[in-house]
């Protein structure tokens, strides 16, 4: 059985078409389960899901009491999945469900996770930059080469959820959680269609916030960067101080006050950053141990 998880938020117009196309994408007789997770919609999305459940017996609806975010909604659906394979797809019809069999074929080549990466994804400049920042953060967090090819359209083996079944953090990220279970990732190029209804809920600000949540919630790399900056500041200050001291010893000239003061400030500022980075590293290890 294959379980398809569709997180939705105020997107009732596209759900009927998506479910219909989803059903037609699989072979007749192939067991299919569709879970639609209503992430605290304020419009008539839940009533639409109920209508779909009455018409399509393979569809089940899950209603969250408030908006928890896309990845938290996905995590809820993953925990309720009954299939041996799980497919996740957005509700906006930008990813065609007809390509899911291709993802499945790629998965059978020995991979555990396969992404459907859009061939072309046109965005404005700010959205493009924020998207790149998010993928860079995900690359740093996942440590996988396919991080730059992640997509909301993905297929993976259900058994992978055992690695994060007890995860209860407030800022879930499915792609990072999957790296806790496997390193066998792959991706194939798929057509990216234009959005038929509404607008994307991921604004530039939300993408940047999402990147910050990944960097601070799943890795200690920002602490390492702070420690490195502190070390460089201290090294810079020591070089200046050595130059001032050598000039005083060799020439016997008066030590320039500004240069001497700047070197001392750089040394002590860098030392403080290094100390904070070391303390933060210990706290970060405690944090990572508590989330794993």
C-alpha positions as CSV (number, residue, x, y, z in Angstrom):
1,X,0.0,0.0,0.0
2,X,1.1,3.6,-0.7
3,X,0.0,6.4,1.5
4,X,-0.2,9.9,0.0
5,X,-0.2,12.8,2.5
6,X,-1.6,16.2,1.4
7,X,-1.2,19.0,3.9
8,X,-3.7,21.8,3.2
9,X,-4.5,25.2,4.5
10,X,-7.4,27.2,3.0
11,X,-7.1,25.4,-0.3
12,X,-10.4,23.7,-0.8
13,X,-10.7,24.6,-4.6
14,X,-7.9,22.3,-5.7
15,X,-8.5,19.3,-3.5
16,X,-11.1,17.5,-5.6
17,X,-9.0,17.7,-8.8
18,X,-5.9,16.6,-7.0
19,X,-7.6,13.5,-5.5
20,X,-9.1,12.6,-8.8
21,X,-5.8,12.9,-10.6
22,X,-4.1,11.1,-7.8
23,X,-6.4,8.1,-8.1
24,X,-5.9,7.9,-11.9
25,X,-2.1,8.0,-11.5
26,X,-1.9,4.6,-10.0
27,X,-2.6,1.2,-11.5
28,X,-6.0,-0.4,-11.0
29,X,-5.9,-2.7,-8.0
30,X,-2.9,-1.0,-6.5
31,X,-3.7,-0.2,-2.8
32,X,-3.8,3.5,-2.1
33,X,-4.5,5.6,0.9
34,X,-4.8,9.4,0.8
35,X,-4.5,11.4,4.0
36,X,-5.5,15.1,3.8
37,X,-4.3,17.0,6.8
38,X,-6.3,20.2,7.4
39,X,-3.7,22.5,9.1
40,X,-6.2,24.7,11.0
41,X,-7.9,26.2,7.9
42,X,-10.3,29.1,8.6
43,X,-12.3,28.7,5.4
44,X,-14.5,25.8,4.2
45,X,-11.6,23.5,3.7
46,X,-12.7,20.9,6.2
47,X,-16.2,20.6,4.8
48,X,-14.7,20.0,1.4
49,X,-12.5,17.3,2.8
50,X,-15.6,15.6,4.3
51,X,-17.3,15.7,0.9
52,X,-14.2,14.1,-0.7
53,X,-14.1,11.4,2.0
54,X,-17.7,10.5,1.3
55,X,-17.0,10.3,-2.5
56,X,-13.6,8.5,-2.3
57,X,-13.4,5.8,0.3
58,X,-9.6,5.7,0.0
59,X,-9.4,9.3,1.4
60,X,-9.2,10.0,5.1
61,X,-9.2,13.5,6.7
62,X,-7.3,14.7,9.7
63,X,-8.2,18.0,11.2
64,X,-5.7,19.9,13.4
65,X,-7.2,22.3,16.0
66,X,-5.0,25.2,14.8
67,X,-2.3,26.1,12.2
68,X,0.9,24.3,13.2
69,X,2.8,24.7,9.9
70,X,3.3,22.5,6.8
71,X,6.0,20.2,8.2
72,X,4.2,19.6,11.5
73,X,1.1,18.7,9.5
74,X,3.2,16.3,7.4
75,X,4.6,14.7,10.5
76,X,1.1,14.2,11.8
77,X,0.1,12.4,8.6
78,X,3.3,10.3,8.5
79,X,2.5,9.0,12.0
80,X,-0.9,7.9,10.8
81,X,0.2,6.3,7.5
82,X,-0.6,2.6,7.0
83,X,1.3,2.1,3.7
84,X,4.8,0.7,3.2
85,X,5.6,3.8,1.1
86,X,4.8,7.4,1.8
87,X,4.3,10.2,-0.7
88,X,4.0,13.8,0.3
89,X,2.7,16.4,-2.1
90,X,1.4,20.0,-1.9
91,X,-2.3,20.8,-2.5
92,X,-1.7,23.5,-5.1
93,X,-1.4,21.2,-8.2
94,X,2.0,22.7,-9.1
95,X,3.5,19.2,-8.7
96,X,1.6,16.9,-11.1
97,X,0.6,13.6,-9.3
98,X,1.1,11.7,-12.5
99,X,4.9,11.7,-11.9
100,X,4.6,9.7,-8.7
101,X,5.1,6.3,-10.5
102,X,8.4,7.7,-11.8
103,X,9.5,8.6,-8.2
104,X,8.5,5.0,-7.2
105,X,10.6,3.5,-10.0
106,X,13.6,5.6,-8.9
107,X,13.1,4.5,-5.3
108,X,13.3,0.8,-6.3
109,X,16.8,1.4,-7.6
110,X,18.0,1.2,-4.0
111,X,17.3,4.6,-2.6
112,X,15.3,5.4,0.6
113,X,14.1,8.9,-0.3
114,X,13.4,10.4,-3.8
115,X,12.5,14.0,-4.5
116,X,10.6,15.4,-7.5
117,X,12.7,18.5,-8.2
118,X,11.1,21.1,-10.5
119,X,12.9,21.6,-13.8
120,X,12.1,25.3,-13.7
121,X,10.9,27.3,-10.7
122,X,10.4,30.9,-11.6
123,X,10.4,33.4,-8.7
124,X,11.0,37.1,-8.2
125,X,14.4,38.2,-6.9
126,X,13.6,38.3,-3.2
127,X,11.9,34.9,-3.3
128,X,14.8,33.5,-5.3
129,X,17.3,34.8,-2.7
130,X,15.3,33.6,0.3
131,X,14.8,30.2,-1.3
132,X,18.6,29.9,-1.8
133,X,19.2,30.9,1.8
134,X,16.7,28.2,2.9
135,X,18.4,25.5,0.8
136,X,21.8,26.6,2.0
137,X,20.6,26.2,5.6
138,X,19.1,22.8,4.8
139,X,22.4,21.8,3.1
140,X,24.3,22.7,6.3
141,X,21.8,20.9,8.5
142,X,21.2,17.8,6.4
143,X,24.8,17.3,5.3
144,X,23.5,15.7,2.1
145,X,24.3,16.6,-1.5
146,X,20.7,16.4,-2.5
147,X,19.7,19.2,-0.1
148,X,19.7,21.7,-3.0
149,X,17.2,19.4,-4.8
150,X,14.6,19.1,-2.1
151,X,11.0,19.5,-2.9
152,X,7.6,19.1,-1.3
153,X,7.0,16.2,-3.7
154,X,8.9,13.3,-2.1
155,X,8.5,9.5,-1.7
156,X,10.2,7.5,1.0
157,X,9.9,4.2,2.9
158,X,7.6,4.3,5.8
159,X,10.1,2.4,8.0
160,X,12.3,5.5,8.1
161,X,9.8,7.2,10.5
162,X,11.0,4.8,13.2
163,X,14.1,7.1,13.5
164,X,12.0,10.1,14.5
165,X,8.9,8.6,15.9
166,X,9.5,10.1,19.3
167,X,10.4,13.6,18.0
168,X,8.3,16.2,19.8
169,X,10.1,19.5,18.9
170,X,8.0,22.5,17.9
171,X,9.9,23.2,14.7
172,X,9.8,20.0,12.6
173,X,11.5,19.6,9.3
174,X,10.7,16.4,7.4
175,X,13.9,16.6,5.3
176,X,16.2,16.9,8.3
177,X,14.3,14.2,10.2
178,X,14.8,11.8,7.2
179,X,18.5,12.2,7.5
180,X,18.3,10.7,10.9
181,X,17.3,7.4,9.3
182,X,19.2,7.3,6.0
183,X,21.8,8.8,3.7
184,X,20.4,7.3,0.5
185,X,18.7,10.2,-1.2
186,X,18.0,10.8,-4.9
187,X,16.0,13.3,-7.0
188,X,14.5,13.4,-10.5
189,X,13.4,16.4,-12.5
190,X,9.7,17.0,-12.9
191,X,7.6,19.6,-14.6
192,X,6.5,22.5,-12.3
193,X,3.1,23.8,-13.3
194,X,1.6,27.2,-12.6
195,X,-0.5,27.6,-9.6
196,X,-4.3,27.5,-10.4
197,X,-5.8,28.8,-7.2
198,X,-4.7,31.2,-4.6
199,X,-1.1,32.2,-3.6
200,X,1.7,30.5,-1.9
201,X,1.7,30.7,1.9
202,X,5.5,30.8,1.9
203,X,6.4,34.4,1.9
204,X,10.1,35.6,1.9
205,X,9.9,36.4,5.6
206,X,8.5,32.9,6.4
207,X,11.2,31.2,4.3
208,X,14.0,33.1,6.2
209,X,12.3,32.2,9.5
210,X,12.1,28.6,8.4
211,X,15.9,28.6,7.6
212,X,16.6,30.1,11.0
213,X,14.5,27.4,12.7
214,X,16.5,24.7,10.9
215,X,19.9,26.2,11.7
216,X,19.1,26.7,15.4
217,X,16.9,23.7,15.9
218,X,18.9,20.9,14.2
219,X,22.6,22.0,14.1
220,X,25.2,23.8,16.2
221,X,26.9,25.3,13.1
222,X,26.0,28.9,14.0
223,X,27.9,28.4,17.3
224,X,30.9,27.1,15.4
225,X,30.7,30.2,13.1
226,X,30.6,32.5,16.2
227,X,33.6,30.7,17.7
228,X,35.6,31.0,14.4
229,X,34.8,34.7,14.2
230,X,36.0,35.2,17.7
231,X,39.2,33.3,17.0
232,X,39.9,35.5,13.9
233,X,39.2,38.7,15.9
234,X,41.7,37.5,18.6
235,X,44.3,36.6,15.9
236,X,43.8,40.0,14.2
237,X,44.3,41.8,17.6
238,X,47.4,39.8,18.4
239,X,48.9,40.7,15.0
240,X,48.3,44.4,15.6
241,X,49.6,44.2,19.2
242,X,52.7,42.4,18.0
243,X,53.4,45.0,15.4
244,X,53.0,47.8,18.0
245,X,55.2,46.0,20.5
246,X,57.9,45.3,17.9
247,X,57.9,49.0,16.8
248,X,58.3,50.1,20.4
249,X,61.2,47.6,21.1
250,X,63.1,48.3,17.9
251,X,62.5,52.0,17.3
252,X,61.7,53.0,20.9
253,X,59.0,55.3,19.5
254,X,55.8,56.2,21.3
255,X,53.1,53.6,21.0
256,X,50.2,55.0,19.0
257,X,47.2,55.1,21.4
258,X,44.5,54.3,18.9
259,X,46.4,51.3,17.4
260,X,47.2,49.9,20.9
261,X,43.6,50.4,22.1
262,X,42.2,48.8,18.9
263,X,44.4,45.7,19.3
264,X,43.4,45.2,23.0
265,X,39.7,45.6,22.1
266,X,40.0,43.1,19.3
267,X,41.8,40.5,21.5
268,X,39.4,40.7,24.3
269,X,36.3,40.9,22.1
270,X,37.5,37.8,20.2
271,X,38.2,36.0,23.5
272,X,34.7,36.7,24.6
273,X,33.2,35.3,21.4
274,X,35.4,32.2,21.7
275,X,34.3,31.7,25.3
276,X,30.6,32.1,24.4
277,X,31.0,29.8,21.5
278,X,32.5,27.1,23.7
279,X,29.7,27.5,26.3
280,X,27.2,27.5,23.4
281,X,28.7,24.3,22.0
282,X,28.1,22.5,25.3
283,X,24.5,23.8,25.4
284,X,24.0,22.8,21.8
285,X,25.1,19.2,22.5
286,X,22.6,19.0,25.3
287,X,19.9,20.4,23.0
288,X,20.7,17.9,20.2
289,X,20.7,15.1,22.7
290,X,17.3,16.1,24.0
291,X,15.8,16.2,20.4
292,X,17.3,12.9,19.2
